Every structure is written in structure tokens, then in C-alpha cells.
Amino acid sequence: MTMNLTPLFAPEGVVVIGASRQSGKLGAAMARCLAPFPGSRALVNARRPDPGEGVYASVAEAAAHTDGRLDLAVLCVPAAGSADALADAAAAGCRAALVCAGGFGEAGPEGEAYAEALRHVVQETGIRLLGPNTSGFFAPHRRLTASFVPAAGLLPAGDIAVVAASGGVNHALSFDLAAAGNGISLGVGIGAGLDVTAADILDHLAGDALTTAVALHVETVPDGPRLVAAVREAARVKPVVALVVGRSDVGDFARSHTGALATSWRTTRSALRQAGAVVVDDERELVDALTALSRIRLTPHPDPGLGIVTAQAGPGLLLADRAGTDGIRMPELAAPTRRALAGLLPPLTYQRNPVDTGRPAETFARVLDTTAADPAVDLLAVYALTEPDSVDVASAVQDAGLGAGSPAVVVVGGLPEDVAEQRARLHKSGVPALTGPASAAAAVRALVTDARQRALRTDEPSPQAPVTVPPGPLDEDAAKTFLAGLGISTPHRVACDSRTDAHYALRLLGGPVAVKVLDAAILHKTEIGGVHLGVRTPEELDAALDAIGPGHRYLVEAMAPAGVDLVLGVRRDPVFGPVVLAGLGGTAAEALADVAIRLAPLSVTEAAAMPDDLAARALLAGWRGGPTLDRSEFGRVVAALAASLAASPGTAEIEINPLRLTADGLVALDAVIVPTTKETDHA
């Protein structure tokens, strides 16, 4: 089947199947919305044809009476008749179709039968199908509104594409983007995604000259690796901003801490971010991010510097505070820059960064240019009001040469009509204009995130052959032996078959020791009283062995020094395949879900950057005299563990919990390796 979506989104002609004269019918609304399309158009109604009025009994008859090729069929018929109508369209030469109706897979067994009939037609004919269960799409540049929402035809043409799981969200985001002064190149509601998926549309948009940035709305992911590959390729050439639904998802893979924490929402967000998308939390942030990224894109940089110029101190401080909270670097301006600014601004103004100009004067453009030119400034944020007899902000920005060559975002405050005029002029010159400090902060965050992600060296994982996990159920001792083979430190220990062996181990290791039940079938040893810490004497050892009970093997292990506990796990996600999760250990980490997730395998560089995602990362940087995480060691450990899982199809999950950060480095205190079963073999 061809992957070309041009017949769908840029057809030569369109035929509406199920066209109706009744104004309240879907077919009538769709025909009205398609009326402005300049290409060939035709209407089909098999039950009530009227050739004299241009309504035909079949697509073949319509094609015979229409100049030009009918590439796209828009089906406005019930689910029960959709497969036959699709087959009729394909037989008449249509190469793409939009199916709007619901009542397919979401409607139970009968609906699934209708969906399977559609799949069969698609497979047999090669026709591309968008839907079913969607309100359609629109391509304003082509005056093509294949949507039953009439207002969609009024959206301005522009360079932002919207790819949404929901037709309703497609329209909502497009209207919000337009309200912020943006235009739309393509807006698509995927619906059920029976054939054409988000990944297919992203592939199409990667080569679309009319699109400079993409909004991606995700609800469910049918094929994780396919979506990741499409996002990665699209993000190489244009920004992709992703909004993922499902924050409240608690997951259904809770056999371990890794499974409980790696919910589908977190994993999807992390996977898309790793692929290069800028991931946002809500639709307002998405609009702000795209307002900026559709016009400017920073040079890849591991830590871009932000300069702020504000004509009002308070709003400037709000922006600076938000940027600082977001971890964005605001460098002090260089001495030559400050000297130049001192000659342009009143002496009482602050000039180190942020630069407070006071009420803008005729030197405002030169202040902007001087600040933007500072060697440490990669992005300039500007705040000013539209005031009578004051500086014209848009003109000053243009005079300063801000835009693609000198990236900047601008907030213009004032009366709505004045702000709209300024915004239109700024956008025309390629400078994103935002509505307030919060919006500007979201735009800055998106620009910086995009630059950082593109600067991160995503070299392929080491070509060195990964160490595969040994077959069969592995107890803790065997699991730690495997980890040691990866270069991961573990405490000195002795596996014991009897109480006599355990007493020998205590004499060999010296106290204090940890005494544990050793059984591959027991994943949560603490919960059954199978772990006893700080054992020093033979009497304490006997008490621990009595508590564990007879009929078990034992592990006697030297106690590790104090430190900071982490959890590190790799598992097979049912959608994305092997993933790795890292976070702070203990119950607080699980309650707060302070974790970092990546797809596996991954490079040492990518793995070493994972702690940057953690809110509690300060605990790993020598907090109050504590140990400091060696990022290179951490990256090596994570990458090696991830590569082993990816290379071991017989293993479902490997978890180290806790992985303790000590003054001497990382030590695996407990390890569980779960073999693949029919239930866990998703990937």
C-alpha cells in the first residue's frame, strides 16, 4: 500500500457520498463546507440520485460527468454501508477516503464487524482511509474544508499543522492557534485511526513545504516504535509540540515499582520527548510554544542563555522568576554590554539582566540590539506596553533586527485593538508575539527545550555486544552476579544452603550483615518478613533465620554504607517495547512519581542526562555533604542494563531497588529479574 497522502490532503477532486438536500444531515453540511474548494466536486446519493441537480447514483457515474479526477471520497453514510461505499469509490478511481461516521470498533461486536469490512477494502484496494469516527480535516491553503464544522472554513491559512487524535480537539486547537495570531496549514482529526495514523501524517508533514511546525495531540498509541520514528524524522526538520492525554492513568503493570511508575502517560511523554518533540502540559502551553517555534528556532545548544529587556519592572520580574523556576539560564551581561547600555539608559535602571529600561525612549531599539548581541544571550524576551506618545514596539523590534537571525519573543500589553495591531506587525516580521509574562515564559521554555534536545548527542548505543540475561528464573544472588558482569557494583555476599552455611558467612563477612530469603519466586521479600538488616551476632543470625523459616536458602550480605537510594529498572512496555526508568528510591518517589523514563537501548550520553528530569535531583549533587552522582558512571550503568534487556527476549524486567549512591559510587543492594511469560511478552 502506498504511504502517499497527497490524494487525501491535496486532492484534484472531491466526491461526497451520502450527499443530502436536508440541511440538518451530515452529507448536506459536508457538501456546503466543501463548496469553496476550487477543484472538481461531485455529489453521490444512491437512494435519491438527481443527475439534473448534479447528484449521481454512484461514484463512477459522478466521475463520468465531472471534469478532473476525483481523488478523495468523503463518506457521509452510516457504518453499515461504509464498506460498500468505500469499495465503490475505490473502484471508480478514488485514492483516498474520509469516513466520518461512528458505530465501528467502539460500538461492540457489530461495529467491529463493520470496521473489519473497511479494513478489508483498504487492504484489497490500497485506498487510504482517514477515520472512521472523525469530524474530518481542513487545508486552508487549498480552501479544502472536509469537515462538518462550518467555521473551520474561516480559519486563516498559515504554517502550523495540527494532528489530533480527536476531531473535536483538532478544531479546538486550530481555533486557539488562530486566536493567537497564527494560521493553519493542515488540521486533521484522526478518529479511530483504522488506516491513516498520526505517524503517517507526520511522515507527510515532514516534507510539506507549507508547514513549519506541528501540533501533535495523543490519546492512545497503537504502534509506539512507529510513532517514535515518525516524530524523530519530523523533528529533525521542523518543531513538533506534543500534548499527551491521560495524566490520571495509574497503569495496570504494578508487579514492581518500575511497572507502577511507568504508566502509559509518563512513558508516552518520555518517548516523544526522547524522539525530539517538545512535550507540553496543556493546550494553552501548546499554543504559546507553537506561536514561537513556528517562527524561530534556536541553534542547538546544551544550555541557551536568556536575556530579558522590560519596560516595566514587575512583568519583567514575573518572566524572570518563571524562567528561573524552569531552569533556564539568565547570564549576567558582559562588561562591554553593560557599558553600552549605561550610555543608552537612565542611571537608576537595572542593566545586568533583566534590563529594566523604564518608560521606553528613542534608544529602545538600540537597547534591544545591544542586549541581544551579548555573547551569552541566545534568546531575547521583551516586555513593553502600547502607550500614547511612547515608542512603537513593533518598529523598535524591527529596527533592532530581531527575528530569525536574532531570536526574540515579545510581549505587548495594552488595549486589545492596539495589541492586535502590534502582534500582526511582529508576526509579519517573523517575531512571535505573546499575550503576557506567563505565555512568554511558556514560549521561552519551548524554544530552550527544543534547542537542548537537538544539542543532546543521541549517538547510537555502543556497538559492543550487550551481555544477555542468563535463562531461567534467577534468584537475587544470580541476578547480582549478572549485574556484576555488567560492571555494576554489588555488596560482598554468600549464598547459603543451610544454617551452617549462614553462620560461616557471618564469620567470613563480619557484622553487620543483611540476611535475606533466597528464592527467585519471591519478588517482594520484605513483605513476607524475608529481610533482616544489621545482623551482628550468631544469636541475631539465628533469630533472623527462625523468622525466615525452614525450607529456604539464604543470602548473607555485607551491609552497604549510607547514601542516597535510587530505583533503576528496565522493562518491556506493551506499546513502546523496552524502556528504562530511574528515580529516587523509597515510598516518596512512588507517591510523587518523580521518575525519568527513556526508550531502550539508549546511548551513555542520553542515559547520563536522565537525572536532569528529577525534581529531587539536588539530592544527587552532594546535598548537605552527601555523595555526588558520577554522571558518566550512571550513564554507563543505565545504558548497559537497557542494552541487556533489549538483547534478552526471555526477560521481561530487570529492577535494581535500591541502587544506592555512596561515597564510593553506585551499589546494587537488591535486584530482581523477571522472565518473560505470555502475560509479559508484549514487546
N, C-alpha and C positions, 0 to 999 in steps of 0.2 A: 504493500500500500504506500502510495506517495505521501510524504510528510508535508508537501507544499500546501500552505493555507491561503495562497493568493486567491483562488476561486471563492473562498469563504469571505475574506475581508476586503478584497478588491475585485469583485466580480464585474464582468462585462454586462451581465443582465441578471434580473431577479424575477422569480415567479412565486406568487403567493398561492399556496394550495390550501383550500378551505376559505377562500375569499367570500365575504358575505355583504349583502346590502343592509343588513340590520346593524345600525350604528353601535349597538352595545356588544356585538360579537367581537371576539378576538381577531378574526380574519378581517373585519372591517377596520378595526383600529390599526392593524398592521399595514393594511393597504394604504391608509391615509398617511401613516408615518413614512412610508416608502415613496410617496408621490413625488417629493422633490428630487429623488435620485435621477441623475441625468442619463444613466444607461438604459438599456432595454428593460421594460417591465411588462409582466403578464399576470393575469389572474385566472385561477382554476377553481371550479366548483363542480364536482362530478354529479352532484344531485340536482343542481339548478343552473345548468350552463345557459349562457345567453351571449352567443357569439356577436350579436349585433352591438352589445354593450361591452365587448372585449372580455367576456368571461367564458372560458372554454371548459370542455368536459375532461380534458387530460392535459398533461404537460406536453406530450407530443403534439397535440393539436395546437396548443398555445405557441409552441416553438415554431410550428409551420407558418404561423401568422404574425410572427414577431421578427423585426429586423435585429440582427445581432444574436449572439449566443447567450443562452440562459444558463449561467454558471451556478447560481445559488437558488436553491429551493427553500422557501420559508413555509414550514408545515404548521398550519393552524387548525389541526384536526385532532379528535380525541385519541387517547393512547391506543385504543383497539384498532384504529385504522391507520396508524402512523407507519407501520412497516410496509403495508401495501402502497401507501402514498410515496414512501421513500424509494421503493423499488421502481415505481412508475417514473419518478424524477430521474433516477439513475439511468433507466433505460432510454430516456429522452435526451440524455447527454449532460445532465447536471452533474457537476463535480463536487459540490458541497451542499450541505443542508443544515438548516436550523430547525430544531424540534422544540416547540415552546411548551407543549402540554405536560402536565404531571400525570400521576397514576401509573408509574412504572415500578422500578425496584422498591420504592418507598411505600408501595401500596399492597404488599403481601405477595403471595404466590401468583395470583392472576397478573398483577402488574409486572412481576419478574418475567413471566412468560412473554409479555409484550416487549420488555427490554431485550430479552434473548432474540426475539424476532428481528428487532432493529439491528442487533449485533450481527446477525446472520446476513442481513442485506449489506451492511458495511463491509463485512469480510468477503462477500461474494463479488461485490461491485467495485470496491475501492473508493466509494464516495466518502468524503469527510463529513462528520456529523458533530455539530455543536448542540449540547443538551443531552437528554431532554430536561424538562422542568426548569426552564430559564426564561427570563424576560428578554433575552437577546443581546444584541451588541449594537454599537454605533461607531461610525468612522466619519467624523465631521469634515475632514478634508475632502472626502468624496461625496458629501451630502447623502450619505448612506445611513439611514436610521432603521435598522432591523430590530425594532423594539416597539412594544405596545405602550410605552410611556411617551406621550407626545412631546413633553418638554425636553426630552433628550435631543430632539431635532434642533433645539435652540442653543445647545452647548457650543461655545466657541472652539474653532479649530486651533490646535496648538501642538505641543511636543511631548506631552505626558500620556503614557498609556496606562490604563487600569485593567488589571487581570484579577477578577474576583471570583471566589467560589460561589457567591450568591449574586443573582441578578439584581436584587434589591441593593446590596452593598455596592455593586458596580455603579448604579445610578447615584446612590448617596455620596460616594467618594468623588465621583465626577462633578456633581453639583457643588460640593465643598471646595474642590480644587478651582472650579470656575469662580466661585465667590471670592477666592483669594487672589484673583487676577491671573489665573492660569488657563491654558487651553488644552484640549484633549486631542490626541492623535488617534486613539482607539480605546474603546471601553467594552469589555467583554464580561458577561456573566456566564460562568461555566456550567452551572446547574449540576446535573447528575454526572457529567463527565464520562458518558458512556464510550465516547471515542476521543474527541479532542480534549486534552487535559491542559493544565497550566504549563506543564513542561513544553508541550507542543507550541503553545502560544509564545512562550519566552524564546524558543528557538526562532520563531518567525520574527519577533521583535528585535532580536539581536542584530538582524540585518536590515531593519526598517529605517530608512533614512529620515522618515518623518518623526521618529521617536528619539528623544534624548534621555528619558528617564522612565522607569516603570514602577507603578504601584502594584504590589502583589498581596492579595488577601487570601489567607489559607484557613480552611476549616478542617478538612481531613486530607491525608496524603495517601493515595493509592499505591504509589511506587516511589519510595524515598530516594534510592540512588538515582533514578531518572530525573526527579525534580532537582536534586542537588547538582547534577551535571548540567542541567539547563540553566540554573541560577548562576553557576560558576562561569559558564560561557557568556551569558548575557552581561554579568557584572564586569567582565574583562573590558567591555567596550562602552557600557553605559550604566549609570547607577540603578540598582534595584532596591526599593524600600519595601520591607515586608511587615505585614501585620498578621499575627497568628492568633486565632481564636482558641479558647479552651483553657484559660488560666486556672479554672477551678478543677481541672482534671486531676483526680487523685491516683490514676493508674490502676492497673489490675495485675501488676507483676511485683508483688510485695514479698517474695520469698527472702529477700535480702534488703539491706539498706540501699544498695545500688538500685534495685528494682523499684523500691518505694520512692526514691528521689528522682529517678529518671523517667518522669511521666512523659506522655507523648507531647504535651505542650512545651515543656522545657527542652526536650530532645529536638523537636522540630525547629524551635527558635535557634538553638545552638547549631544545628546542622545548616540552616540557611545563613546564619552569621559566618560560619566557617567557610561556606561557599562564596562569600563576598557580599551578601545582602546587608543593608543597614536595617536592623530589626527595631521596630518601634512598639510602644505600648498601647497606643490608641489612635483613632482616626485623626484627631487634631494634630498630633505629633507627626503623623504621616503627611498631612497637607503641608506643614511647615518644612519638613525635610525635603519634600519634592519641589516646593517653591524655590528652595535654594539649589538643590542638586540638579534640577533641570536646566539651570543657567550657568552654574560654576561648579568646578570640581578641583579640589586642591591637588597639588603634586603629591604623590605618595610620600609619606613622612611618618616615622615612628612616633613622633610627639610634636605635632604642629603647635606653633605659638600664636596666641590670640592677642591682638591689640584692640583696645576699646577707646573710641572717641565719643564723648557725650556732651551735649549742650545743656543737659540738666543732670545734676549730680545724683539725685535719688534714683531715677530709672537706670542710670549707668551702674550704680551700685547693685541694683537688683540683678542686672545682667551679669555683672562680675561675680556676685555671690552664687548665682546658678551655675556659671561656668566652673567656678572653683569646686562646687559640690559634684559636678560631673567629671572632675579630674582633668580639666583642660588647663594647660599651662598658659599662664599670663606673665610673660617675662618683663622684667624692668627694662625700659627702653635704654638704649646705649647713650653714652655721654654726648656724642655728636648730635644725636636726635634731640636730646633734651635741650641742648644749646640752641638748636634751630627753633624748637618750639618756644623757648623763652623769648625769642625775638618776635614771635607771632601772637603771643597770648598775654593777658594781664598777669602781673607778678603773683597774685594770690591764688591763681588756679593751680590745680594738681596736674603734674606733667610727666609722671613716671610710668603710668599705665595702671588704671584707666587715665585717659587725658580728659580733664574737665575744662571745656572751653569757656564756660559761662555763656551768656547770650551770644550766639554766633555773630561774628563780624565779617568784614570783607576778606579776612585772612582764612576763613573756614576751609576753603578748598585746599589751600597750601598746608593747613594743619593736617587734613586728611592725607594728602600726598606724602608729607613728611613722616607721619606715623606709619603709614603702610610701607614705606621704603626702609624702615628699620630692619636690620639683618635678622633679628629674632622674630619678626612678625610675619606669619604665613597667611593670616586671615584677619581682616579688619571688621569690627562690628561698630556701627554708627547709630546714635540715637539723637533725634532732633525733633522739634515741633515746627509746624507751619504757623508762623507768626507774622502779623502785618508789619511791613517795613523792616523785615529781617531777611536773612539770607534765604535764597531759593535753594532748598536742599538738593533737589534733583540736578539743578545746574551745577552746584558745587561738587557733587559726586562725579558728574561728567567731566568737569574741569580738572578734577584730581586724577582723572584717568582710571578710575576704579571700574572693575568688571572682570572679564575672564583673565586678563593678564595681571591684574592686581585684585585678587578675590576679596569681596566685601559683601556683608549683609547690612541692610539699612532698615531702621525703624523710624517711620514718620508718624508723629502724633498730631492730632488736630481734629477739626470737624470732618465728618465722613466725606463730604464732597471734595474738600481740599486734599484729604489723604488719598482718595481715589485718583485724583489727577496726578499727584506726585508719584503714586505707585505705578500708574500706567507709563509714565515717562521713564521711571527707573527700570521697569521691566523691559521696555523697548531698548534700553541701552545695555541690557544683559546683567543688571544688578538686581538680586532678589530683594523685595521689599516686604517686611513683616509687620504684624499688627501691634506688637508690644514686646516688652522685655522677655516674657515667657516664650513667645513664639520665636523671637530671635535666638534665645538660648537653645531651643529645640533645633533650629536650623544650624546653629554653630555645632551642636553635638553631632548632628548627622554628617556635616562636612568633615569634621575631625575624625569621626568613626570611620568614614569611608577612606580617608587618607591613611589612617593607621592600618586598616585591614589590607589595603593594597600594598603597604610597605612591608607587611609581615612576610618574611621569607617562607613560602609554602613549598619548599623543596620536597621532592618525593621521599618517602621513608627510606632508610638505609637499604642499599642493595644486599647487605649482609643477610644471609638466610636466617629467618627467625627460629627461635627454639620452640618446637612444638610441645604441647602438653602430653605427658605420658597417658596411655589408655587406661581405662578402668577407674573406678571410684578411688579417690585419693584422700587419705586422712591428713590431719594438719602437718604431721611430720613429713609426709611425702610431698605435700603442697609446698612446704618451706624449702625442701630440698630442690624442688623445681625452681622456686624463686631465686635461690642461691645461684642456680645455673644461669640466671639472667643478670647476675651481678647485684642482686638486692640483698642487703644485709639482714640476717636473722639472729636471734639470740642463740647462745650455746644451749644445747638440749640433748636429752637422751630419751629415746622411745623404749618403753618398758613393757615386758610381757607379764611381769609378776610384781608382787610387793617387794620381793627380794631385790629385783632389778631397780625398783624405785628407790630403795634405801641406798643401793650402790650409787645411783645417780646423784642423790643428795650429798653423799660424801665426796663424789667427784667434782661436782659443781660448786659445792659450798652454798650456804644460805645467803640471802633469801632466794627462794625459787618459786616458780609458779607450777602448780600441779593440775593437770587437766585430763579429762577423759579423752581417749584417742580412738575415735570412731568416725569413719567417713560418712556414715549415715546420719550423724548428729550435727546439724548446721548451727544450732543456737545452744552452745554448751552451757552458757551462764544460766539460761532459763531453767535448766534441769539440775542445777547445782553441780555442774561438771567442771567448775573452775575455782581454784583456791590459790590466793596470792599471798606472798610474804611468808611462805613456809620456811622455818629456820632449823627446827629440831626434829629428831626422829619421832618424838611424840606428836608434834604438829603434823608431820607427814602421815602418821598412822590415822590421825583424825580426818585428814583430807581424803585418804584412800577409803576409809569407812564411809564417808559421806558420798563418795562417788559410787560405791557399792561393788560387789563382786562381779566377775564375768566380763570385765573390761580390760583393755590395755590402757596404759597411762603415758602421758608426756610430762617429763620433769624438765623444766626450762629455767635458765638464769633470768632473774628479774632485770628488766631494762631500766636505764637511768630515766629520771624525769624529763619531760619535754612537752611538746605540743602534739596532740593526736590528730591525725587525718584519716579520712576514709578514701580508699582508691579502689575502684572496681571497673572491670570491663565486662560487657555482656552483649548478647545478641538481641538487638531491638527488633520487634516484629515488622517494623516498617523500613528502618534505615540500615539494618544489619549491625555489624559490630560497632559499639560505642564505648567510650571511656568516660568515667565520672570521677571527679576529685572534689573534696570538700573538707571542711573541718570536721573532726570526729565528734562522737558524743551525741546525746539526745538533742542538744540545742541545734546542732547542724540540721538534723532531720526535721525538727519543728520549724526552723526558719528557712529550710530549703536553700541554704547558702552553698551552692554547688556550681561547678563548672563542668560542662559536657562537651565532648568532641566526637566526631566520627573517627573510626579506626579503620586501617592504620593511619598514623599521622607522623609528621616529622618531629625530631627532637625540638626544633625551634617552636613549632606550634604547641607542643606539649609543655615546654618551659613557660609559655605565656598564660597557661590556664589559671594560675593563682591570681592573675590580674582581675579575673571575673568575680572573685570572692569579696563580699563585704567585709569579712573579718581578716583580710589579707595582712593587716598590720601585725597580727599575732605571729606571722611567719617572718617578720623582719626585725627580730631582736627585741620584741616588746618587753619593756621593763627588765632588761638584762637577759631575756630568754634566748634560745637558739635562733639562728638565722638560716632560712632555707637556701641551699645552694641550688639555684635555678637550673644549672646545667645537669646536676645530678638528678633532680626531679624530672627534667625533660627526658633524660636517658631512661630512667625507671619506667615512666609512663609509656614512652614510645615502645620500649621492649615488651612490656606487658600487653599493649594493644596489638602489636605485631604477632605475638604468640597466639592470642585468641583468634585473630583473623586467619591464621595459618592452621588452626586446630578445629576442624569441623565437628569433632566429637566432644567439644567443650562448649557449654552454654554460658558459663560465667566464671570469672576469677575475681575474688574480692580480698583485699587486704584491709582489715579493720580491727584494730587500728594500725596505721602506718605512723610510727612515732618519729617526730623530728627531735633529735637530741643534739647535744653539743658536738657529737662526733658524726652526725649525719642522720640519714633515714634508716629505721629499723622496722622490719615487718614483725609485729607482735602476734598477729593471728592471720590465718589465711584459709580461705575456703575455695575449692574448685568444684564446680557443679557440672557433671557430664550432661551432654545433650540427650533429651528424651523426645518423644513425639510431641509433648506439650511445649517444650522449649525450643524445638528446632524450627524457628520462624524464618531465619535468615537464609 
